[in-house]
């Protein structure tokens, strides 16, 4: 009897549990159905998975057909652009998933976000060689003239720093570009950020989503404008020393150089700048050959005994800033990589440009210092005999004027995106009209920037000190501190131990060099004004 009662009780409990389970399952299934999902058995799940694979292949095939038809029809989209900016909604997002992968296809992500078929998509792409010319022009430009001055105050340690800075800047340039990408569901690298500012904002989210961008924008503008100022300073200095008998002051030569730079206000895209960079590189190699040839002709008089491991504690930090500033190109790299036809070639381009820069800079600085030793001047061409100096300086002035457009174009781009872009809710209206033409205030902005660089060049005409100050203030930050910090922040879970070690070491060393170089450069400028020291 007891057994019968117990079995009936267990049956009732079992039936009640089954009923509750069925009701809960029904409720969950209803909720999932309302959310767009459907409950399935294991066999049904396998079937759905197979259907998903077929559907994915079908959608990929449709996308390939669309791509082929668009390429056949030409349309309004230029070469190298993809289909992500053609439509909105789900189709646009589906095409955008493959944007900017390392195979070099697809448009920049921000182009579709900004204006559909924006100017960025229509702008011509550049090859790896053209990108390399731009980087070479940036890291092997006019500022190589100050490197013998760095050897004067650093000896063999200064020579080592030229090599060390090349390795570090090449590495930080690569990790900065790595921060532009993230892996999608298929493990493919997808470009989700377009600029240095986007990386900085991503690192400061969610508490301060725009703080990092503001910091980077300020540093970029200072760096770029100071670069433009230095080009004007060195142009005036070189022309004045080339023709000392003419009744024309250094300031007057700087004004004439600036007048030649006013057409830069009409630059529209990076393709035009690349042509200037190619001419700059050719002029640079001519200059190097002439100076090195003269140094080799004086090989019997080389002062090897003057090159020592001793450093000038007061002047050497300025030399560090000079060396660092001569390698600054990080602010251009996101734009250059984004405009490359094949972004997969970026790493190779960085390697050969920095290796070439390291060899040529080290050779140039050492030979020049061996030739003039303690008489080495801030701008090394001032040491040349008057007959050779005039020829070399004319090439240098041409190079300075041709180098000016790249930092100027980048500075204008940063200012326009920060203050003159209606779509981004900036303070001022857009600089461009609906037809893509530059408006009056946009042209005024550019001309004002050219005039500002002239005024600064007139009132602060000290090439080496300005170079050291800029390299310590913004060069170290943009090339050493921020890339390593952003790399640790965004890719921490994927980094190996040696990557973490390199990033931390670069951050610490860069911070020390930045602080010491900034303090000593400011002291040098104050001393120059206090005692009326001319450049």
N, C-alpha and C positions, 0 to 999 in steps of 0.2 A: 504493500500500500504506500509506504513512504517512498519507495523507488518510483512508483507511478506518479505521485505528486511532484517529486523532484524533476522527473523527465518533462512533465507538462509545463512546469515553471521555467525550465531551461528553453523549451520550445518557444514560449511566449517572449522571453527575453531576446532570443535570437531573431524572432519575427519583428520585434520592436526595433532592434538595432538595424536590421536590414531595411526597414521602412524609413528610419531616420537617415540612413546612408543614402538611400535612393532619393529622398527629398532634398538632401543637401547637394547631392550630385546634380539634380535637376536645377536647383537654384544657381549653382556655379556655372552649369552649362548655359543657363539663360543669361547670366551676367556676361559670360565670355562671348556669347552670340551677339549681345547688344554692343559689345566692344569691338566686334569684327572678327572674333576668333571662333573656332568650332572645336568641340571636344572630339577626340578620335581614339580608336583602338590602336594597338600596336601595328596591326596590318594596314589600317587606314593611314596611320602616320607615315609608314614606309611609302605608301602610294602617294601621299601628299608630298613627301620629300622628292620623289622622282618627278612629280608634276612641277615642283618648284624649280628643279634643275632644268627641265625642258622649257619652262616659262622664262627662266633667266637666259638660256641660250637663244630663245626666240627674241627676247628684248634686245640682246646683244646683236643679233642678226639685223633687227630693224634699225638699230643705231648705226651699224656699219653701212646699211643701205642708204640711210639718210646722209651719212658722211660722204659716201660716194656721189650721191646725187648733188649735194652741195658743192663738192669739188668740181663736178662737171658743169654745173650752172654758173660757177664763179661767184655771183651774188655780191653783196656789199662787204663781205668779210675777207680780209686779206690773208695772205699765205701764212700758215702756221697757226691760225685761229681755229677753235673748235666749235662745237654746237651748244656749249653751255649757255652762251649769252643769247641764243636765238629765241628761247621761249621761257615763260615763267612756269610756276607751279611744279607739278611732279615731273613733267618731261624735262624741264630745265634742270631740276635737281638730279635727275638720273644721269643726264649727260655730264653734269658738273662733277659727278663722283670721280671721274677719271681725269679731272683737270690737272695739268701741270705735273704729270708723272715724269719720271726720269727719262722717258723715251723722247721727251721734247715736244709732245703734241699737246694741243689744248691751249686755250687762252688763259690769261691770269684770272684768278678768282674774283679779284676786285673789279675787273672790267665789267662783268655782268651785274655786279652789285651796284656799281656806280652809275652806269648809264646804258645798259644793254649793249648796243654796238658803240662803245665809247671810243674815245681817241686812242686809248691804250691798245685796243684790239686792232685798230686800223694802222697804228704806227708800224713801220717796217722792222722786221727782226734782224738781229745781227749774228754773225757766225762766231765760232770760238776764236778765230784769229782776230776779228774786229774787237771782241771783248778783251782779248789779250793785249791789243794795242792800247785800249783804254786803261787797263790796269797798269801796264808798263808805263804809260804816260803819267799815271798818278804816283806810282812808287819809284819811278826812275826819272823824275822831272827835274825842275830847276834846283831842287833842294839838295841835290848831290853836290852842289857847289860849296855847301857848308860842312861836308863830311871831313875834309882835311883839317878843318878847324877843330872838329871833335877829336881827331887823332892827336892834335897838338896838346890837348888837355887830358887825354886818356891813354895815350900810348897804345901798347898792345891790347889793353883791356877795351879801348875804344874800337879796335879792329874786331875783337871778339864779339862786341855788342852789335856790330853791323851784321854779323852772321847770325847771332842769337835772335835779333829782332826779326830777321827775315823768316826764320823757322817759326817763331811764335806767331807772327802776323799771318803767315800762310795757314797755320793751324786754326787760329781764331776766325779767319775768314771762312774756312770750311765749316766749323761748328756753328757759325752764325747762319749760314745757309741751311744747315741741318735743322735749325730751329724753325725754319719756314714750313717744314714738312711734318706730317704725321701719317701713321699707317692706317689704311682703311680695313674693312672686314676681311678682305682677301690678302692682307699683308703687303699691299702695294703702297709705295710712298706717294702721298697726295699733298700738293701744295695748298695749305689752308691759310697761309699768311703771305702778305705781299711785300712787306717793308720792315725796316728796323723798328719803326714805331709799332707795328702790329705785334712784333715779338715782345717789345717792352710792355705793351698793354696786356698781353696774355700772361706775362709773369706777375703783374700786379693785381690781376683779378682774384677774387670777386670784390675785395674791399675797396681798392682804388683802381677802377678799370681804365682810367685815362691818365693816371699820374706818370706811369712809365713813359708813355708816348710824349708827354709834355717835356720830360727831362731829356729824352733823346732828341726831340726837335730843337730844343735850345742848344744842346751840345753840337748837333749837326750844323745848325745855322752859324754858330761861332766858328766851328772848324772850317766850313766852306768859305765864309766871308773872309776869315783870316788868310786862307789860302789865296783868295783873289787879291787881297791887300799885298801879300808877299810878292805876287807876280808883278804888281805895279811898282812896288819898292825896288825890286831887283832890276826892272827895266830902266827906271830912272837912274839907279846907281851905275849900271853897266854903260849906258849912253854917256853919262857924265865923265866916267873914267876913260871911255874910248876917245872922246874929243875934249880933253881938258883945256885946250886953247880957245875953244869957242866961248863967246860970252853968254852961255846958257847954263843956268843952274840945274841942280838935280831935280828940284821941284818942277821946273819948267819942262824937263824931259819927261817927268811922270805925267804931267798934264797932256803932253802930246801923245804919250802911249795910251792914256785913257781915251782920248778922242778916237784913236784907232779901234778901241774896244766897244764903242757904242753900238755897232751893228749886232753885237751879241744879244741885244734886247729883242731881236726878231727871231731867235732860234726857236724851233717848234718841236723837234724830236731828237732822240739820241743818235739816230743815223747820221745826221749832219755833224754832230760832235765827234763821231768816230773818224770821220774824214780828217778833221783837224788833228786828232790824236795820232793818226798815221803820219802826218807831216811832222808833228812834234817829235815822234820817235826817230824819224830819219834825221832831223836836225840834231837830236841828242847824240846819236851815234857819230855824226860828223864832229861835234864838239869834243866828245870823248877821245876820238882818234887824234885830233889836233893837239889836245892838252897832253895826252899820254905820249904822243910822238915827241913833243918838246921835252917832256920829263925823261924819256929814254935817251935823248941826245945829251942830257946832263948826267948820265948814269955814273960817270967817274967822280962826280962831286956829291953823290948821295950821302946823306948823314945818317948812316945806320946807327951810330952811337947815340943819336938823339931820341930814337924810339925805345922807350923804357916801359917798365911795368908801373912806374911811379905815376900817380894821378894828382891833378890839382883839385883838392877837396872842394874848393869854392866854385871853380868853373866846370868841373866834370859833370855835375848834375844838369847843367845847361846842355852839355854835349849829349847826354842821354835823351833829353827832349828833342834835340836836333835829329838824332838817329831815329827815334820813334816816329817823329813827324814825317820823315822821308819815306816811311813805309805805309802811311795811312791811306787805306783804300776801302776800308770796311763800309763806309757810308754809301759807296757807290755799288757795292756788290749785290745787294738784293735786286736793285733795278737792272743791273747788267745781266744777272742770271735769269731774271724774269723775261728779259728781252732776247735771250739767246734762242737760236733755232733749235739747238740740241742742248738743253741744260745738263744732260748726262756728261758732257765734255767739260763741265765747270772745274772739277777737281784737277784734271790734267792741265787745264789752262792755268790754274793757280800755281801748280808745281813748277811749270817751266818759266812762268813770269818771275816768280820769286827766286828761283835758282839763278836765272840770268841777272836779276837785279843785285843779288848778293855778290856774285862774282865781279860784276862790273863796278859796283860801289866800293867793294873792298880794294880792288886793284887801283881804282882811280884815287881813292883817299890815301892809300899807302904811298903810291908813286909821287903824288903831289906833295905829301908831307916830307918824303925823303929828299925832294928837290929843294924845297924852301925852308924846311926845318922850323926854327923858332920865328922866322919871318912870315910864316903862313898867316894870311889874312882871312877875314870872315867870308868873303867871296873870293875864291881861289884864283879866278881869272885876273884879279887886280895885281897878282904877282907876276904876270906875264910881261915880257918886253912890250913896249908901246906898239911896235909894228904888228906883232902877232895878236896882241890884246884887242885891237880894233876889229880884226876879222872874226875872232872867236866871240867877242861880245855882240857883234851884229847877229851872229847865228843864235846866241843865247837870248837876245831880245826877241828875235823872231819866234823862238821856241816858247818864251814866256807869254807872248801875245797869243800864240796858238794853243797854249795850255790853259789859258784863262777860261774859255767857254765851258769846259767840263765841270769844274766846281761852281761856276756861275749858273749854269743850267740846273744843276742839282739844288743849289740854294734857292733859286726861283721856284722850283717845283715844291720844295718843302714849305716855303712861304705861302704859295698859292693854295696848297692843300690844307694848311693850318688856318689861314685867315680869309681866303678868297674862294670859297667853294660853297655854293648855295645848298647842294645836296647833302653836305656834311654839317649843316647848321653852323657855319662859321660866322664871324663878326661882320664880314663885308661880302658884297655880292660877287658872283663869279666873274673871273677875268675874261672869259670867253663867251661869245654870243652863240645863238642857236646854230649858226652856220660854221662854228668852229674858229671864227676869226677873233683875234685879240682885241679886246675893248680898250678904250682910251686910258682908263685907270690901270689896266694891266700893263700897258706899255709904259705908263708913268712909273709904276712900281719897279720895273726892270731898269729904266734909265736912272731912277733914284739910287738903286743898288750900285750901279756902276760909279756914279758920282760919290757915293759914300766910301767906296773902296779907295777912290782917289784922295779924299780928304784925310782918311786914316793914314794912307801912305805918305802924305805930306807932313803930317804932324808926328808920326812915329816911324822915322826912316831908319830903323835899326834891324837889319835883316836877321842876323844870327840870334839876337835876343828875342825878337818876335817869333822866330821859328822855335826856339827852345820853350818859350812861354806857351805857345799854342800846342806844341807836342806834349808838354806836361799837363796842361789843363784839360784839353779835350782829346788829344791823340791817344794818350794812355787810357783814358776812360772808354773811348769808342773802340779801340783796338785790343785792349787787354782786359779791362775790368768787366765791362758789360757783356761781351760775348761769352766769357767763361761763366759769369753769374747766370746768364740766361740759359746756357747749356745745362748747367746743374739743375736749374729750376724746372725746365720743361721736359728734359729727357733723363731725369734722375734714375728712374726704374730700369732704363735700358743701358745705362753706362757701365762699363767694366771698371775695375778698381784703378787701372792706370789712367783712364780718362778722367776719373774723379781727382786723382793726384795731380795730373797736369793742369786741370782747371783751377784747383785750389792754389797750386804753386804760382800760376800765371797771375791770379788775382792778387796774391800777397806781394809778389815782386812788382807788379804793375802799380799797386797802391803806394809802395815805398818810393818808387821812381817818380811817380806823379807828384807827390807831396814835396819831395826834395827839389825836383826840377822847377816846380812852380815858385817856390820860395826864393831860390837863387836867381831865377830869371827876373823876378820882380825886383830883387835887390840890384841886379845889373841895370835894369831900365831906370830905376831911381838914381843910381850912381851916374848913368849917362846924362840924365837931365840936370843933375845937380852940378856936375863939373863941365857941362856943355861938350861932351864927347861926341864927335861926328862919327857916322857909320864908316 
